Amino acid sequence: MMIVIEDMVAEGDKVVARCSVRARHEGDFMGRAATQAPVKFTGIAIVRIEKGMIVEAWNNFDFMTLHKQVGLLA
């Protein structure tokens, strides 16, 4: 799996990263046998930092695209 950080922005105690994920469907996933198909999807992660540590995190990734690529959705 390769995760590429496309953009990163920090303001105050929050950091936001826009990411691209590239991988290969190599194992069972939600009951679907491995297809060896390449998959690519995007997402955004937001974290809140306090005293140098992540204390909260919010993630929003395009899992619908992932599910379509491995054949879980039409």
N, C-alpha and C positions, 0 to 999 in steps of 0.2 A: 504494500500500500504506500502511496505517496500523497502527502498532504502539502499543498502549496499555499502559502499565505500570499494572497494577491494584493491586499491592502491592510494596513494596520493604523489605527488612530487611537491616541490616548488623550484623555481630558479628565482632570481631577483624579478621582480614584478609580476610573473605569478605563478599560482597554477593549477595543473592538477589532476583530480580525475577520476579513472576508476571505474565505478559503475555497480551494478546489480540491476535490478528492479523486484520485485515480487508483484503481485496484483491479483485481481479477477475481471473479466469482469462483473461488477454489474450494469452498466447503459448503456443507448444508446451511441453508439460510431460510428460516421460517418455514421449514418443511420442504423446501425446494432443493433438490440435489444440485451439486456443483455443475455449472455449465462451461466453466473456463472462459466465459465471455468477459471482455474488458468492460468495466463500469466507470462512469464519471458522473459526479454530481457536485453541487456547490452548497455552501452554507455560510452562516455568520455565527461567530461566538463572541459573547460579551462577558467580561469578568470584572469583578470589583476587587480591588487590592486594599488590604489593610495590614499595616506593619510588615510589608514585604511578602504577604501571603495572599493567595486567592481565598476569599471568604464567601463569595457568591459567584455563580456562573449561570448564564443563559445561553442555550444553543438552539439554532434554527437551521436545520439542514434539509435539503430537498430529497427526502426519502421516497417520495412518489416516483421521481425519476429513477432512483435506484431500483425500486420494486418493478418498474416497467422493464428495465434493462435485464433483470434476472428472470423475467417471465411470470412474476406474481400478479401483475396487472396488465390488462390489454391496452 
